Amino acid sequence: MARVEAIKAVERSLRVVEERERVVRAWAHLNPDRARAEAVEADRRGGGPLRGLVLGVKDIFDTSDQPTECGTAIFAGRRPRADASAVALLRAAGAVCLGKTVTSELAFFHPGPTTNPHRATHTPGGSSMGSAAAVACGMADIALGTQTAASVIRPASYCGVYGFKPTFGNVSIAGVKPFAPSLDTVGWFARTPELLDLVRVCLTGRPPMTPLASPPRIGVLRTEQWRESAPETRAAVTDLAGRLRTAGAPVCDVAQPDFLDALADDHPIVMAYEAARALAWEHRAHRDRLSPQLRDLLDSGKATDPREYDRARARRDVARTREAELFRDADVLITPAVAGEAPEGLASTGDPRFARLWTLLGLPSISIPVATGPTGLPVGVQLIARTGRDAALLATAVWAGL
Amino acid sequence: MARVEAIKAVERSLRVVEERERVVRAWAHLNPDRARAEAVEADRRGGGPLRGLVLGVKDIFDTSDQPTECGTAIFAGRRPRADASAVALLRAAGAVCLGKTVTSELAFFHPGPTTNPHRATHTPGGSSMGSAAAVACGMADIALGTQTAASVIRPASYCGVYGFKPTFGNVSIAGVKPFAPSLDTVGWFARTPELLDLVRVCLTGRPPMTPLASPPRIGVLRTEQWRESAPETRAAVTDLAGRLRTAGAPVCDVAQPDFLDALADDHPIVMAYEAARALAWEHRAHRDRLSPQLRDLLDSGKATDPREYDRARARRDVARTREAELFRDADVLITPAVAGEAPEGLASTGDPRFARLWTLLGLPSISIPVATGPTGLPVGVQLIARTGRDAALLATAVWAGL
């Protein structure tokens, strides 16, 4: 793929920043001169599969040359010594890091200042809000985020970009601020599934996706949240299923298996218990600097009976062994990514329930921007594949875009 | 349990430091005045289940008030902002952190300066070398370490202390420098199993162990390393089995199941692949400051075919589902912890093969100091229990000490 020089790409991004950032507020830290110097150096080195691509990095990934403040005053001015694994690997592949993108407080729910690039009075979703917004308006080509509940799938859907969460454990989380380690997953955003795949290859050393040999079997999964989703979401799922059928894919309905019913309530238990331990220092030493939402979560996690946590984990482990039942008739499931269009207001980042089940199960998932809601905001649809079928899922997203 | 004031405990530890540290070299960072101030503050606050206990912390755990250099010049002078989860939780429980203990380079094999407290010309084992040595000579009551291959079990055995590795995932690793995230496990050292259990309770919020209601069923497992172990190790295992039988425990031989044979070779594959990604920044930006050993490991991990890694992980996942077969006739397995006494010389930290299979499987394990080798150095024996049976394993160690 012929690509522009890194410095030209950075200048182009900086022009968009100049135009849009005052309203969008996607960046926690951005130093144009540092970014230009990195681009010049990347051009001097030459090569790399990500050459000429501008990268945004959620501000919970450590960076050796920029602050990493995790969306909280507790870490104001914090300067890590090393790059997080994902940052180092993407830079090694030729990407230039433009800066750090806004995260909600410690990647939980309390939002940062970012607005939805499609309408500034609406949330961009969270917690990877700056990364999704930066890609949506062309300030970055690719951007790193993380998902512990719905923090990639939801902002991707609200901002109208592709967002990908790989199989749990397939991408190193080293150098990323932990929240709930058995759930925390590195994910990323781009404007095409091809770019998502290129990033995956650089992060894992795995082969690139190959075009599907035959149309994928599609299963439409109406989870219990189906009834709670807005008409635009249900229409988006149904329309996409129709289009895929027209394109030749066998489409069936998949009923939510019993063993998934209980799991929906297990995610918050696992998250709270683990967060109370992972953030033990913040909880104790900086209680008064936490948002009430996060403080409540950590209090509740600290008080969680470990047996309740163990039971939730055990149900998850059982569900993982029964994954095949969910994919008996389908290679890929399609299901809502979010309740509907991005809600109005910036005080909340929206409802995480549509993605967290898949985070708990560790399955690869992608939000693809397929529809527009009644007020003109984007609506994504979530596609989910079996453990390890990350490349096939991305190839399906490519196929679905035809 | 009546305990001394923290300040008295710290002064007592500092006297041992004064006496022994010049030769043992267990500490990477130690500031007596800071430790005294922390003790005074702990006494002022009062209470806590770990009150009056002095804690050593392996120098790959972040500390908010002390450098964290990870045993490499790459991180010289590094000052984290926060305490790692385990440090915060133990401090909250009343422990006073005396300082940071020596780790081998980034918790891999290249040793730090620590010597074996029982004979300074011999290795204390690694990578948690300073923590094991500090506990062994009474400079600390409890000390944190980590195990990715054998880094708790081996130094515990060489230094003649108890070392415990909990079930994978049961103790938060947040704030610890990652090496191979699907293997990295927080562990700790103490001079009694009762103290080990107290630490476990503080780190997990789980109930304390209870005395065994009946003697445990013991299985003697002679792995393929049995033939490669020294006579003192085989004697230690056999003698302990005999003593437990005399004390009333049903003792049987357990054959190593077939599905474990391949696994022994899978650990290094998983470790190298994951380390090359977790340490991507160090590998690229500081290649010339890595030891040749670590550089070779990262080179080999970077070149590892991801399919080979996936196959190793898949075999591990299968083995985990077959765990029950290993414990059909036994509640607890006993097996060598190390090849034999601590080898002479400080250039190597010894053979990790006796523990790494159990790290790969994520099972709780403990090294108990039960014997003395032909030259008078300690020899430990390793006890292993099923996933989640951490409290029962520690209760067995208590029972075995009777």
Interface residues (C-beta under 8 A of the other chain):
Chain A: S64 I74 F75 R78 R81 A82 D83 A84 S85 V87 A88 L89 A92 G169 V171 S172 I173 A174 G175 P178 P181 S182 L203 T204 G205 R206 E274 R277 A278 L279 A280 W281 E282 R284 A285 K302 T304 P306 D310 R313 T321 G388
Chain B: S64 I74 F75 R78 R81 A82 D83 A84 S85 V87 A88 L89 A92 G169 V171 S172 I173 A174 G175 P178 P181 S182 L203 T204 G205 R206 E274 R277 A278 L279 A280 W281 E282 R284 A285 K302 T304 P306 D310 R313 T321 G388
